Amino acid sequence: MPQHWEEAYRAAVLETDRDKLADRIDLAMAVLRACLREIRCSRERQRIEDAVRTLDLIRRTELTISA
């Protein structure tokens, strides 16, 4: 499971096409939230929570500034 969320997260963070960015973020957020429901390791949970915050920041800055 860790690779799965990391791949979805990486795809969203590295997306350069603004038309695809919102969809990539939505997909990654869904994967991250599903992982948070299942994860027990506190270190991995922290990494996932950090990823969620980063995607929220990207959504707010990249998708609202030029909208």
C-alpha positions as CSV (number, residue, x, y, z in Angstrom):
1,M,0.0,0.0,0.0
2,P,2.7,2.6,0.7
3,Q,3.9,2.6,-2.9
4,H,0.4,3.1,-4.1
5,W,-0.2,6.3,-2.2
6,E,3.3,7.6,-2.9
7,E,2.7,7.0,-6.7
8,A,-0.6,8.9,-6.6
9,Y,0.9,11.7,-4.5
10,R,3.9,12.0,-6.8
11,A,1.7,12.1,-9.9
12,A,-0.3,15.0,-8.4
13,V,2.7,17.0,-7.1
14,L,4.6,16.6,-10.4
15,E,1.6,17.4,-12.7
16,T,2.4,20.4,-14.9
17,D,-0.8,20.5,-16.9
18,R,-3.2,22.8,-15.1
19,D,-6.1,21.1,-16.8
20,K,-5.2,17.7,-15.2
21,L,-4.0,19.0,-11.8
22,A,-7.4,19.0,-10.0
23,D,-8.1,15.5,-11.1
24,R,-4.7,14.3,-10.1
25,I,-5.1,15.9,-6.7
26,D,-8.6,14.5,-6.2
27,L,-7.3,11.0,-7.0
28,A,-4.3,11.3,-4.7
29,M,-6.5,12.6,-1.9
30,A,-8.9,9.7,-2.2
31,V,-6.0,7.3,-2.0
32,L,-4.4,9.1,0.9
33,R,-7.7,9.2,2.9
34,A,-8.2,5.5,2.3
35,C,-4.7,4.8,3.6
36,L,-5.3,6.9,6.7
37,R,-8.3,4.7,7.5
38,E,-6.2,1.6,7.4
39,I,-2.7,2.7,8.6
40,R,-1.5,1.8,12.1
41,C,2.1,2.9,11.9
42,S,2.4,6.4,13.4
43,R,5.4,7.3,11.2
44,E,3.7,6.3,8.0
45,R,0.5,8.1,9.2
46,Q,2.5,11.3,9.6
47,R,4.0,11.0,6.1
48,I,0.5,10.6,4.7
49,E,-0.9,13.5,6.7
50,D,2.0,15.7,5.5
51,A,1.2,14.6,1.9
52,V,-2.5,15.6,2.4
53,R,-1.4,19.1,3.7
54,T,0.9,19.5,0.7
55,L,-1.8,18.6,-1.8
56,D,-4.2,21.1,-0.1
57,L,-1.6,23.8,-0.4
58,I,-1.0,23.0,-4.1
59,R,-4.8,23.1,-4.7
60,R,-5.2,26.4,-3.0
61,T,-2.2,28.1,-4.6
62,E,-2.1,26.6,-8.1
63,L,-5.8,26.3,-8.8
64,T,-7.2,29.4,-7.3
65,I,-4.6,32.0,-8.3
66,S,-5.2,31.7,-12.0
67,A,-8.9,30.8,-11.9
